[in-house]
Amino acid sequence: MNSPTDLAGVVSQFQIPGTFATATPHGSGHINNTYCATFTHNGGPARYILQHINHHVFKNPAALMSNVQRVTEHLGRKAAAQPDAARRVPALVPARDGSSHHCDAAGNYWRVYHFIPKARSYDTVETPAQAYAAARAFGEFQRLLADLPAPRLHDTIPDFHHTPKRFAALEQAIAADAAGRVAQAQPEIEFALAHRNITGQLLAAGLPERITHNDTKLNNVLIDDTTGEGLCVIDLDTVMPGLVVYDFGDMVRTATSPTAEDERDLSRVHMQFPLFEALARGYLASAGAFLTREERRWLAFSGKLITFEIGIRFLADYLAGDTYFKVHRENQNLDRCRTQFQLVRSIAAQEARMSDLVAAIA
């Protein structure tokens, strides 16, 4: 991959006016490397988001970028008549050859987005209003893409939310014990094995396939600095066909606990019901019109399942030697797993109340 000293050469391959000044790391994503690139243009600074696509995770970057281009162009047409239209869609900057991306001599794939000003993402929810705004934005994202013309989008990570296959991968990681860590993770392994029975329930529910985001963390919505509106959904690498309840479940996972994803003090990890209520009301305010009765019925359960799914993914990666998720300290993936499993316990304890709330929202 290109080092920071090579970034000037990378951005020179895109149709960006002005003179390159700097590029600094940006955001808190686990998978891609992201930079904020600043140019001088017309006497002032202009910012862009430069990303190196992790082709070890996304095996077909060209197909991924085909998805991103189709989705952003479709959303751009839908947003054209709205106020601040240019801030509502993460618009790509074309490469010099007109492509949606640039592949360098080493086989690395790069893309550039226009920077969206006066908005920011949050790693943790600070208020129910933020949860409502983000959930409404993700629901609107699904709604606007419901009429995306054929062909079907590519599966950028096949079986991404196929929980039984994720569970099988965990079992393989336990058997292989590649990093010699199974003994250290026995309580987490036992918890996972005890919950095997929930892994196939959503796949067996017969819900319709739709276009979904598949990574609905709060920090994948830009919140307007002034209005607090969920302005723009970002990080579109996993936008592909899926179940809407997966998206809602990941919102519950990432937005309802007051702690970071790798919190070590598990006594602090719990699902805050007022934040769940804000998510449910925000999501149904925008997505409710097109959801089926069965999709609504599984919304509360989806939070438990997706939290469990990401927990077993963190656990499998820890056992394999931290080969997928970026880690910044020892045992971080194990801590992430423990946090998810604690949240599963809290969601399970409140699941009946969650279902009653969803049913009561008109």
Contacts in CASP RR format, 6 or more apart in sequence:
PFRMAT RR
TARGET T0000
AUTHOR 0000-0000-0000
METHOD contacts of the structure
MODEL  1
MNSPTDLAGVVSQFQIPGTFATATPHGSGHINNTYCATFTHNGGPARYIL
QHINHHVFKNPAALMSNVQRVTEHLGRKAAAQPDAARRVPALVPARDGSS
HHCDAAGNYWRVYHFIPKARSYDTVETPAQAYAAARAFGEFQRLLADLPA
PRLHDTIPDFHHTPKRFAALEQAIAADAAGRVAQAQPEIEFALAHRNITG
QLLAAGLPERITHNDTKLNNVLIDDTTGEGLCVIDLDTVMPGLVVYDFGD
MVRTATSPTAEDERDLSRVHMQFPLFEALARGYLASAGAFLTREERRWLA
FSGKLITFEIGIRFLADYLAGDTYFKVHRENQNLDRCRTQFQLVRSIAAQ
EARMSDLVAAIA
1 33 0 8 1.000
1 52 0 8 1.000
1 106 0 8 1.000
1 108 0 8 1.000
2 10 0 8 1.000
2 52 0 8 1.000
2 104 0 8 1.000
2 106 0 8 1.000
2 108 0 8 1.000
4 23 0 8 1.000
4 35 0 8 1.000
7 23 0 8 1.000
7 35 0 8 1.000
7 37 0 8 1.000
7 50 0 8 1.000
8 20 0 8 1.000
8 23 0 8 1.000
10 50 0 8 1.000
10 102 0 8 1.000
10 104 0 8 1.000
10 110 0 8 1.000
11 20 0 8 1.000
11 23 0 8 1.000
11 37 0 8 1.000
11 39 0 8 1.000
11 48 0 8 1.000
11 50 0 8 1.000
11 112 0 8 1.000
12 20 0 8 1.000
13 95 0 8 1.000
13 96 0 8 1.000
13 102 0 8 1.000
13 104 0 8 1.000
13 110 0 8 1.000
14 48 0 8 1.000
14 93 0 8 1.000
14 94 0 8 1.000
14 95 0 8 1.000
14 96 0 8 1.000
14 102 0 8 1.000
14 112 0 8 1.000
15 93 0 8 1.000
15 94 0 8 1.000
15 95 0 8 1.000
15 96 0 8 1.000
15 98 0 8 1.000
16 37 0 8 1.000
16 39 0 8 1.000
16 46 0 8 1.000
16 48 0 8 1.000
16 93 0 8 1.000
16 112 0 8 1.000
17 39 0 8 1.000
17 41 0 8 1.000
17 46 0 8 1.000
18 39 0 8 1.000
18 40 0 8 1.000
18 41 0 8 1.000
18 46 0 8 1.000
19 39 0 8 1.000
19 40 0 8 1.000
19 41 0 8 1.000
20 37 0 8 1.000
20 38 0 8 1.000
20 39 0 8 1.000
21 38 0 8 1.000
21 39 0 8 1.000
21 40 0 8 1.000
21 45 0 8 1.000
22 37 0 8 1.000
22 38 0 8 1.000
23 35 0 8 1.000
23 36 0 8 1.000
23 37 0 8 1.000
23 38 0 8 1.000
23 50 0 8 1.000
24 35 0 8 1.000
24 36 0 8 1.000
25 33 0 8 1.000
25 34 0 8 1.000
25 35 0 8 1.000
26 34 0 8 1.000
26 35 0 8 1.000
26 36 0 8 1.000
26 49 0 8 1.000
27 34 0 8 1.000
27 121 0 8 1.000
27 219 0 8 1.000
28 123 0 8 1.000
28 219 0 8 1.000
29 219 0 8 1.000
29 235 0 8 1.000
29 326 0 8 1.000
30 325 0 8 1.000
30 326 0 8 1.000
31 54 0 8 1.000
31 57 0 8 1.000
31 237 0 8 1.000
31 325 0 8 1.000
31 326 0 8 1.000
32 51 0 8 1.000
32 52 0 8 1.000
32 53 0 8 1.000
32 54 0 8 1.000
32 237 0 8 1.000
33 51 0 8 1.000
33 52 0 8 1.000
33 54 0 8 1.000
34 49 0 8 1.000
34 50 0 8 1.000
34 51 0 8 1.000
34 52 0 8 1.000
35 49 0 8 1.000
35 50 0 8 1.000
35 51 0 8 1.000
36 47 0 8 1.000
36 48 0 8 1.000
36 49 0 8 1.000
36 50 0 8 1.000
36 115 0 8 1.000
37 47 0 8 1.000
37 48 0 8 1.000
37 49 0 8 1.000
37 50 0 8 1.000
37 112 0 8 1.000
38 45 0 8 1.000
38 46 0 8 1.000
38 47 0 8 1.000
38 48 0 8 1.000
39 45 0 8 1.000
39 46 0 8 1.000
39 47 0 8 1.000
39 48 0 8 1.000
40 46 0 8 1.000
46 115 0 8 1.000
47 115 0 8 1.000
47 117 0 8 1.000
48 93 0 8 1.000
48 112 0 8 1.000
48 113 0 8 1.000
48 114 0 8 1.000
48 115 0 8 1.000
49 90 0 8 1.000
49 112 0 8 1.000
49 113 0 8 1.000
49 114 0 8 1.000
49 115 0 8 1.000
50 110 0 8 1.000
50 111 0 8 1.000
50 112 0 8 1.000
51 110 0 8 1.000
51 111 0 8 1.000
51 112 0 8 1.000
51 113 0 8 1.000
52 108 0 8 1.000
52 109 0 8 1.000
52 110 0 8 1.000
53 61 0 8 1.000
53 64 0 8 1.000
53 65 0 8 1.000
53 101 0 8 1.000
53 108 0 8 1.000
53 109 0 8 1.000
53 110 0 8 1.000
53 111 0 8 1.000
53 237 0 8 1.000
55 61 0 8 1.000
55 107 0 8 1.000
55 108 0 8 1.000
55 109 0 8 1.000
57 157 0 8 1.000
57 324 0 8 1.000
58 64 0 8 1.000
58 156 0 8 1.000
58 157 0 8 1.000
58 237 0 8 1.000
60 154 0 8 1.000
60 156 0 8 1.000
61 101 0 8 1.000
61 103 0 8 1.000
61 109 0 8 1.000
62 101 0 8 1.000
62 109 0 8 1.000
63 154 0 8 1.000
63 156 0 8 1.000
64 154 0 8 1.000
64 156 0 8 1.000
64 237 0 8 1.000
65 99 0 8 1.000
65 100 0 8 1.000
65 101 0 8 1.000
65 109 0 8 1.000
65 111 0 8 1.000
66 100 0 8 1.000
66 154 0 8 1.000
67 153 0 8 1.000
67 154 0 8 1.000
67 156 0 8 1.000
67 236 0 8 1.000
67 239 0 8 1.000
67 240 0 8 1.000
68 92 0 8 1.000
68 100 0 8 1.000
68 111 0 8 1.000
68 236 0 8 1.000
68 237 0 8 1.000
68 239 0 8 1.000
69 92 0 8 1.000
69 100 0 8 1.000
70 148 0 8 1.000
70 153 0 8 1.000
71 145 0 8 1.000
71 148 0 8 1.000
71 153 0 8 1.000
71 211 0 8 1.000
71 236 0 8 1.000
71 239 0 8 1.000
72 89 0 8 1.000
72 90 0 8 1.000
72 91 0 8 1.000
72 92 0 8 1.000
72 236 0 8 1.000
74 144 0 8 1.000
74 145 0 8 1.000
74 148 0 8 1.000
74 149 0 8 1.000
75 88 0 8 1.000
75 89 0 8 1.000
75 141 0 8 1.000
75 144 0 8 1.000
75 145 0 8 1.000
76 85 0 8 1.000
76 88 0 8 1.000
76 89 0 8 1.000
76 91 0 8 1.000
78 144 0 8 1.000
79 85 0 8 1.000
79 88 0 8 1.000
79 89 0 8 1.000
82 88 0 8 1.000
84 231 0 8 1.000
86 114 0 8 1.000
87 116 0 8 1.000
87 117 0 8 1.000
87 118 0 8 1.000
87 119 0 8 1.000
87 224 0 8 1.000
87 231 0 8 1.000
87 232 0 8 1.000
88 231 0 8 1.000
88 232 0 8 1.000
89 232 0 8 1.000
90 113 0 8 1.000
90 114 0 8 1.000
90 116 0 8 1.000
90 232 0 8 1.000
90 233 0 8 1.000
90 234 0 8 1.000
90 236 0 8 1.000
91 113 0 8 1.000
91 114 0 8 1.000
92 100 0 8 1.000
92 111 0 8 1.000
92 112 0 8 1.000
92 113 0 8 1.000
92 114 0 8 1.000
93 112 0 8 1.000
93 113 0 8 1.000
93 114 0 8 1.000
94 100 0 8 1.000
95 101 0 8 1.000
95 102 0 8 1.000
96 102 0 8 1.000
100 111 0 8 1.000
101 109 0 8 1.000
101 110 0 8 1.000
101 111 0 8 1.000
102 109 0 8 1.000
102 110 0 8 1.000
102 111 0 8 1.000
103 109 0 8 1.000
103 110 0 8 1.000
104 110 0 8 1.000
116 222 0 8 1.000
116 231 0 8 1.000
116 232 0 8 1.000
118 224 0 8 1.000
118 225 0 8 1.000
118 226 0 8 1.000
119 222 0 8 1.000
119 223 0 8 1.000
119 224 0 8 1.000
119 225 0 8 1.000
119 231 0 8 1.000
119 232 0 8 1.000
120 222 0 8 1.000
120 223 0 8 1.000
120 225 0 8 1.000
121 218 0 8 1.000
121 219 0 8 1.000
121 220 0 8 1.000
121 221 0 8 1.000
121 222 0 8 1.000
121 223 0 8 1.000
121 234 0 8 1.000
122 130 0 8 1.000
122 218 0 8 1.000
122 219 0 8 1.000
122 223 0 8 1.000
123 218 0 8 1.000
123 219 0 8 1.000
123 260 0 8 1.000
124 218 0 8 1.000
124 258 0 8 1.000
124 259 0 8 1.000
124 260 0 8 1.000
125 131 0 8 1.000
125 134 0 8 1.000
125 218 0 8 1.000
125 255 0 8 1.000
125 256 0 8 1.000
125 275 0 8 1.000
128 274 0 8 1.000
128 275 0 8 1.000
128 277 0 8 1.000
128 278 0 8 1.000
129 228 0 8 1.000
129 278 0 8 1.000
130 218 0 8 1.000
130 223 0 8 1.000
130 228 0 8 1.000
131 218 0 8 1.000
131 251 0 8 1.000
131 255 0 8 1.000
131 256 0 8 1.000
131 275 0 8 1.000
131 278 0 8 1.000
131 279 0 8 1.000
131 282 0 8 1.000
132 278 0 8 1.000
132 279 0 8 1.000
132 281 0 8 1.000
132 282 0 8 1.000
132 285 0 8 1.000
133 221 0 8 1.000
133 223 0 8 1.000
133 228 0 8 1.000
133 229 0 8 1.000
133 230 0 8 1.000
133 282 0 8 1.000
134 216 0 8 1.000
134 218 0 8 1.000
134 221 0 8 1.000
134 223 0 8 1.000
134 230 0 8 1.000
134 251 0 8 1.000
134 255 0 8 1.000
134 279 0 8 1.000
135 248 0 8 1.000
135 251 0 8 1.000
135 255 0 8 1.000
135 278 0 8 1.000
135 279 0 8 1.000
135 280 0 8 1.000
135 281 0 8 1.000
135 282 0 8 1.000
135 283 0 8 1.000
136 230 0 8 1.000
136 282 0 8 1.000
136 283 0 8 1.000
136 285 0 8 1.000
136 286 0 8 1.000
137 221 0 8 1.000
137 229 0 8 1.000
137 230 0 8 1.000
137 231 0 8 1.000
137 232 0 8 1.000
137 233 0 8 1.000
137 286 0 8 1.000
138 213 0 8 1.000
138 216 0 8 1.000
138 221 0 8 1.000
138 233 0 8 1.000
138 247 0 8 1.000
138 248 0 8 1.000
138 251 0 8 1.000
138 283 0 8 1.000
138 287 0 8 1.000
139 247 0 8 1.000
139 282 0 8 1.000
139 283 0 8 1.000
139 286 0 8 1.000
139 287 0 8 1.000
140 286 0 8 1.000
140 287 0 8 1.000
141 213 0 8 1.000
141 233 0 8 1.000
142 210 0 8 1.000
142 211 0 8 1.000
142 212 0 8 1.000
142 213 0 8 1.000
142 244 0 8 1.000
142 247 0 8 1.000
142 287 0 8 1.000
142 290 0 8 1.000
143 286 0 8 1.000
143 287 0 8 1.000
143 289 0 8 1.000
143 290 0 8 1.000
145 210 0 8 1.000
145 211 0 8 1.000
145 239 0 8 1.000
146 210 0 8 1.000
146 211 0 8 1.000
146 290 0 8 1.000
148 211 0 8 1.000
152 241 0 8 1.000
153 211 0 8 1.000
153 239 0 8 1.000
153 240 0 8 1.000
153 241 0 8 1.000
154 240 0 8 1.000
155 240 0 8 1.000
155 241 0 8 1.000
156 237 0 8 1.000
156 238 0 8 1.000
156 239 0 8 1.000
156 240 0 8 1.000
157 238 0 8 1.000
157 240 0 8 1.000
159 165 0 8 1.000
160 214 0 8 1.000
160 238 0 8 1.000
160 240 0 8 1.000
161 214 0 8 1.000
161 242 0 8 1.000
161 243 0 8 1.000
161 246 0 8 1.000
161 306 0 8 1.000
161 309 0 8 1.000
162 203 0 8 1.000
163 198 0 8 1.000
163 199 0 8 1.000
163 200 0 8 1.000
163 202 0 8 1.000
163 203 0 8 1.000
163 305 0 8 1.000
163 308 0 8 1.000
163 309 0 8 1.000
164 199 0 8 1.000
164 200 0 8 1.000
164 203 0 8 1.000
166 199 0 8 1.000
166 309 0 8 1.000
166 312 0 8 1.000
166 313 0 8 1.000
166 316 0 8 1.000
167 192 0 8 1.000
167 196 0 8 1.000
167 199 0 8 1.000
167 312 0 8 1.000
169 313 0 8 1.000
169 316 0 8 1.000
170 192 0 8 1.000
170 312 0 8 1.000
170 313 0 8 1.000
170 315 0 8 1.000
170 316 0 8 1.000
170 319 0 8 1.000
172 316 0 8 1.000
173 315 0 8 1.000
173 316 0 8 1.000
173 317 0 8 1.000
173 319 0 8 1.000
173 320 0 8 1.000
174 182 0 8 1.000
174 189 0 8 1.000
174 319 0 8 1.000
176 319 0 8 1.000
176 320 0 8 1.000
177 319 0 8 1.000
178 319 0 8 1.000
178 320 0 8 1.000
178 321 0 8 1.000
179 318 0 8 1.000
179 319 0 8 1.000
179 320 0 8 1.000
179 321 0 8 1.000
179 322 0 8 1.000
180 319 0 8 1.000
181 318 0 8 1.000
181 319 0 8 1.000
181 321 0 8 1.000
181 334 0 8 1.000
182 189 0 8 1.000
182 319 0 8 1.000
184 334 0 8 1.000
185 315 0 8 1.000
185 318 0 8 1.000
185 319 0 8 1.000
185 334 0 8 1.000
185 337 0 8 1.000
188 315 0 8 1.000
188 334 0 8 1.000
188 337 0 8 1.000
188 338 0 8 1.000
188 341 0 8 1.000
189 315 0 8 1.000
191 341 0 8 1.000
192 308 0 8 1.000
192 311 0 8 1.000
192 312 0 8 1.000
192 315 0 8 1.000
192 341 0 8 1.000
195 308 0 8 1.000
195 344 0 8 1.000
198 304 0 8 1.000
198 305 0 8 1.000
198 308 0 8 1.000
199 305 0 8 1.000
199 308 0 8 1.000
199 309 0 8 1.000
201 301 0 8 1.000
201 305 0 8 1.000
202 243 0 8 1.000
202 245 0 8 1.000
202 246 0 8 1.000
202 298 0 8 1.000
202 301 0 8 1.000
202 302 0 8 1.000
202 305 0 8 1.000
205 294 0 8 1.000
205 298 0 8 1.000
206 294 0 8 1.000
207 243 0 8 1.000
207 244 0 8 1.000
207 245 0 8 1.000
207 292 0 8 1.000
207 294 0 8 1.000
207 295 0 8 1.000
207 298 0 8 1.000
208 243 0 8 1.000
208 292 0 8 1.000
208 295 0 8 1.000
209 241 0 8 1.000
209 242 0 8 1.000
209 243 0 8 1.000
210 241 0 8 1.000
210 242 0 8 1.000
210 243 0 8 1.000
210 244 0 8 1.000
211 239 0 8 1.000
211 240 0 8 1.000
211 241 0 8 1.000
211 242 0 8 1.000
212 239 0 8 1.000
212 240 0 8 1.000
212 241 0 8 1.000
212 242 0 8 1.000
212 243 0 8 1.000
212 244 0 8 1.000
212 246 0 8 1.000
212 247 0 8 1.000
213 220 0 8 1.000
213 233 0 8 1.000
213 236 0 8 1.000
213 238 0 8 1.000
213 239 0 8 1.000
213 247 0 8 1.000
214 238 0 8 1.000
214 239 0 8 1.000
214 240 0 8 1.000
214 242 0 8 1.000
214 246 0 8 1.000
214 247 0 8 1.000
214 250 0 8 1.000
215 235 0 8 1.000
215 237 0 8 1.000
215 238 0 8 1.000
215 250 0 8 1.000
216 247 0 8 1.000
216 248 0 8 1.000
216 249 0 8 1.000
216 250 0 8 1.000
216 251 0 8 1.000
216 254 0 8 1.000
217 250 0 8 1.000
217 254 0 8 1.000
217 255 0 8 1.000
218 251 0 8 1.000
218 254 0 8 1.000
218 255 0 8 1.000
220 233 0 8 1.000
220 234 0 8 1.000
220 235 0 8 1.000
221 230 0 8 1.000
221 231 0 8 1.000
221 232 0 8 1.000
221 233 0 8 1.000
221 234 0 8 1.000
222 230 0 8 1.000
222 231 0 8 1.000
222 232 0 8 1.000
222 234 0 8 1.000
223 229 0 8 1.000
223 230 0 8 1.000
223 231 0 8 1.000
224 230 0 8 1.000
224 231 0 8 1.000
243 295 0 8 1.000
244 287 0 8 1.000
244 291 0 8 1.000
244 295 0 8 1.000
245 295 0 8 1.000
245 298 0 8 1.000
245 299 0 8 1.000
245 301 0 8 1.000
245 302 0 8 1.000
246 302 0 8 1.000
246 306 0 8 1.000
248 279 0 8 1.000
248 283 0 8 1.000
248 299 0 8 1.000
248 302 0 8 1.000
248 303 0 8 1.000
249 299 0 8 1.000
249 302 0 8 1.000
249 303 0 8 1.000
249 305 0 8 1.000
249 306 0 8 1.000
249 307 0 8 1.000
250 303 0 8 1.000
250 306 0 8 1.000
250 310 0 8 1.000
251 279 0 8 1.000
251 283 0 8 1.000
252 271 0 8 1.000
252 276 0 8 1.000
252 279 0 8 1.000
252 302 0 8 1.000
252 303 0 8 1.000
252 306 0 8 1.000
252 307 0 8 1.000
252 347 0 8 1.000
253 303 0 8 1.000
253 306 0 8 1.000
253 307 0 8 1.000
253 310 0 8 1.000
253 340 0 8 1.000
253 343 0 8 1.000
254 261 0 8 1.000
255 275 0 8 1.000
255 279 0 8 1.000
256 271 0 8 1.000
256 272 0 8 1.000
256 275 0 8 1.000
256 276 0 8 1.000
256 279 0 8 1.000
256 343 0 8 1.000
256 347 0 8 1.000
257 263 0 8 1.000
257 269 0 8 1.000
257 270 0 8 1.000
257 271 0 8 1.000
257 272 0 8 1.000
257 339 0 8 1.000
257 343 0 8 1.000
257 346 0 8 1.000
258 268 0 8 1.000
258 270 0 8 1.000
258 272 0 8 1.000
259 265 0 8 1.000
259 268 0 8 1.000
259 269 0 8 1.000
259 339 0 8 1.000
260 339 0 8 1.000
261 336 0 8 1.000
261 339 0 8 1.000
261 340 0 8 1.000
262 332 0 8 1.000
262 335 0 8 1.000
262 336 0 8 1.000
262 339 0 8 1.000
263 269 0 8 1.000
263 335 0 8 1.000
263 339 0 8 1.000
264 335 0 8 1.000
266 338 0 8 1.000
266 339 0 8 1.000
266 342 0 8 1.000
269 339 0 8 1.000
269 342 0 8 1.000
269 343 0 8 1.000
269 346 0 8 1.000
270 342 0 8 1.000
270 343 0 8 1.000
270 346 0 8 1.000
271 343 0 8 1.000
271 346 0 8 1.000
271 347 0 8 1.000
271 350 0 8 1.000
273 350 0 8 1.000
273 353 0 8 1.000
273 354 0 8 1.000
276 350 0 8 1.000
276 354 0 8 1.000
276 357 0 8 1.000
277 357 0 8 1.000
280 299 0 8 1.000
280 354 0 8 1.000
280 357 0 8 1.000
280 358 0 8 1.000
280 361 0 8 1.000
281 361 0 8 1.000
283 299 0 8 1.000
284 291 0 8 1.000
284 296 0 8 1.000
284 358 0 8 1.000
284 361 0 8 1.000
288 296 0 8 1.000
296 358 0 8 1.000
296 359 0 8 1.000
297 355 0 8 1.000
297 358 0 8 1.000
299 358 0 8 1.000
300 351 0 8 1.000
300 354 0 8 1.000
300 355 0 8 1.000
300 357 0 8 1.000
300 358 0 8 1.000
301 351 0 8 1.000
301 355 0 8 1.000
303 347 0 8 1.000
304 344 0 8 1.000
304 347 0 8 1.000
304 348 0 8 1.000
304 351 0 8 1.000
307 340 0 8 1.000
307 343 0 8 1.000
307 344 0 8 1.000
307 347 0 8 1.000
308 340 0 8 1.000
308 341 0 8 1.000
308 344 0 8 1.000
310 340 0 8 1.000
311 336 0 8 1.000
311 337 0 8 1.000
311 340 0 8 1.000
311 341 0 8 1.000
312 337 0 8 1.000
313 324 0 8 1.000
313 325 0 8 1.000
314 325 0 8 1.000
314 333 0 8 1.000
314 334 0 8 1.000
314 336 0 8 1.000
314 337 0 8 1.000
314 340 0 8 1.000
315 333 0 8 1.000
315 334 0 8 1.000
315 337 0 8 1.000
317 323 0 8 1.000
317 324 0 8 1.000
317 325 0 8 1.000
317 333 0 8 1.000
318 331 0 8 1.000
318 333 0 8 1.000
318 334 0 8 1.000
318 337 0 8 1.000
322 332 0 8 1.000
322 333 0 8 1.000
325 333 0 8 1.000
325 336 0 8 1.000
327 333 0 8 1.000
347 354 0 8 1.000
END
